[in-house]
Amino acid sequence: MTQIIPGESEGIDSVLRRFKRAVSKAGIFPDMRKHRHFETPIEKRKRKALAKHKQGKRRFRQ
């Protein structure tokens, strides 16, 4: 859980900027996107196969 404590005379803009930076460092957004909706086992297999195929293409180009 990311927590930011605002300073005494700190503006909301700087607090929000610090919060966004802390969230991105913690890696919360990629995890949130991954768990946004339920993925069936078939969809998961297709996604992984596609990623493996793309990775193989990248290796072949080098």
C-alpha positions in Angstrom: 0.0 0.0 0.0 1.5 3.3 -1.1 1.0 6.1 1.4 2.0 9.8 1.1 1.9 12.2 4.0 1.5 15.8 2.8 3.7 18.5 4.3 2.5 21.4 6.3 2.3 23.9 3.5 2.7 21.6 0.5 0.3 22.1 -2.4 -2.0 19.4 -3.7 -0.2 19.3 -7.0 3.1 18.4 -5.5 1.5 15.8 -3.2 -0.3 14.3 -6.2 3.0 14.2 -8.2 4.8 12.5 -5.3 1.9 10.0 -5.1 2.0 9.1 -8.8 5.8 8.7 -8.6 5.5 6.4 -5.6 2.8 4.3 -7.2 4.8 3.9 -10.4 7.9 2.8 -8.4 5.8 0.3 -6.5 4.6 -1.3 -9.8 1.0 -1.1 -8.9 -0.4 -0.1 -12.3 0.9 -3.1 -14.3 -0.5 -5.4 -11.6 -3.8 -3.6 -11.6 -4.1 -3.8 -15.4 -3.4 -7.5 -15.3 -6.1 -8.2 -12.7 -8.7 -5.8 -14.2 -11.0 -8.5 -15.4 -11.2 -12.3 -15.1 -9.3 -14.1 -17.8 -10.4 -17.6 -18.7 -7.8 -20.4 -19.0 -8.2 -20.4 -22.7 -7.6 -16.7 -23.0 -4.6 -17.0 -20.8 -3.1 -19.7 -23.0 -3.8 -17.7 -26.1 -2.1 -14.6 -24.5 0.9 -16.6 -23.4 1.3 -18.3 -26.8 1.1 -14.9 -28.6 3.7 -13.5 -26.3 6.0 -16.5 -26.9 5.5 -16.1 -30.6 6.4 -12.4 -30.5 9.5 -13.1 -28.4 10.6 -15.7 -30.9 10.3 -13.2 -33.7 12.4 -10.7 -31.8 15.2 -13.4 -31.2 15.1 -14.3 -34.9 15.8 -10.7 -36.1 19.0 -10.3 -34.1 
